[in-house]
């Protein structure tokens, strides 16, 4: 009897338990997922992560300022600091004294230098009529002209100050070496006709346009002053190729103060007052040109 009950119980267990396991669903457990499903999930998640990373990197790069702007900002800051430092620096006493001296002292121009060339000299007497010799008239007038020009503020250099002979080449060398502003050669005229009279001025015939223009301008002013002061005949401005005019590099002229061969004019030339009026007229003509 007991054996029969045990047998039926075992038979029931063998039939009921498999049917229960087949009918009941498997429990949900994340550990029992297949490897394939995990791989798919990982594959689907990876692109999302990479997109997020790229987004973050893009947003960071957009937030960053360019390096050039930083450099420019630094430069402008340094420039401002340097200008502020310069402004803050105050001049010392020596610098203030120099600034005052510059403002107080006017700019003084160097006086013009005039070279006067008394014609002839020594054995070269020039034109001679009785007791009147050209070389002495030239020297006397040159000394008077020097005084007149000095009084008007000019510096004066004479090619000769006594009765000596100087070659023409040396006369022009003196003027060119001195780098003078004007060269005036003094002479007195002579002519076959005893009626010829008056003052005339010669300027270079062959010269640069500027030099010739300046020479003519001074010569015209001299002739006008001679006519006004000396009340003598004015023969005008003429061109010539004399050595002293051709070989000099500055404005130059040769003044013929009158005709020794004219009896009336010769008497005037022997009078120092007349020579003084001639030198005054020449000096005023020069001053009108340089002090205009």
Secondary structure, DSSP 8 states (H G I E B T S, - for coil): -HHHHHHHHHHHHHHHHHHHHHHS-----GGG--HHHHHHHHHHHHHHHHHHHHHHHHHHHHHS--HHHHHHHHHHHHHHHHHHHHHH----HHHHHHHHHHHHS-------EEEEEE--BTTB--SEETTEEHHHHHHHHHHHHHHHHHHTT-EEEES-SSS----HHHHHHHHHHHT-SEEEEEEEE--SSTT--SEEEEEESS--HHHHHHHHHHHHHHHHHHHHHH---EEEEEEE--HHHHS-SS-EEEEEEEETTSHHHHHHHTSHHHHHHHHHHHHHHHHHHHT-
